[in-house]
Amino acid sequence: MSDFRLKVFECVAKNHSFTKAAQELCISQPAVTKHIRVLEDEYKVKLFDRTGSKISLTKAGILLFEHAELILSQYNRLEYALHKISNEHVGSLKLGASTTIAQYVIPKYLAKFNELFPKIELSLINDNSRNIESDLKTNIIDLGLVEGVIKDPDLNYQSFTDDELVVITRYKNENINKEITLNEFIKLPLVLREYGSGTLDVIEKELNLKKVKLSDLNIKMHLGSTEAIKRFILDSNCLGIVSIAAIEQELYDKSLRIIDIDSINFKRQFCFVSMKGRISDPAQEFISFITNWKSC
């Protein structure tokens, strides 16, 4: 990195914390404070306002942050391009994936990508789709992988694979047939993902086509992850709706089973999501890698 102080400043600004910046950069907190003080002395401005334990950018800090992002982005592109000349791929890639993708879809790709490009430093956070898109806009991540149903006009979406959501119950639930009608489904107790999740977006969109609202359903609880829904279902007679990719083992060991609903199909696509007109070289490399893998 040609100017580490800018990197330190950017990290503090993004994390709103000197402590978190120190942890992320693997340096001491006094070192972070010193780098910020040197920048403030050099430009004769105050970069952060401090109120108790909270910090925020000053007007000068906001200006420096805008330029720092552009400068550091160009440093990264230059570093990547220079190393690529010698057939090395060096850099960092911060990914954010919606929960289902992070847990059940992307790990095998990450393992292979890491094997092929060991000098690209990978990190992954998982959250629901709306929060991943928000992290992309605030530059917390370089590339998102989401269940693209409700699409933000400021972002660019590119499909990379299809998925199907299935209705499940515990295998020994003898109260529910293998196939049920939509009217029967509406009355049965149900556990769903939280609001803001791509999974719930898909469910709501498909049901709306059948003139059914979420409020019409017998929803007992909203849970924050697919794993939580599976664990809940295993100890109840409720239904759940999850990605078929998430229940391969449970179908094999006959702890869960799929319930078909007449005339209902919860289909969706998993998408890469990036800022329009702005994508890092490692992120583009990752997209090309998965696209080529899927076409093999």
Buried (B, 14 or more C-beta within 10 A) or exposed (E): EEEEBBBBBBBBBBBEBBEBBBBBBEBEBEBBBBBBEEBBEEEEBEBBEEEEEEBEBBEBBEBBBEEBBEBBBEBBBEBBEEBBEEEBBBBBBBBBBBBBBBBBBBEEBBEEBEEEBEEBEBEBBBBBBBBBBBBBEEBBBBBBBBBBBBEBEEBBBEEBEEBEBBBBBBBEBEEBEEEBEBEBBBEBBBBBBBEBBBBBBBBBEBBEEEEBEBEEBEEBBBBBBBBBBBEBBBEBBBBBBBBBBBBEEBBEEEBBBEBEBEEBEBEBBBBBBBBEEEBBBBBBBBBEBBEEEEEE
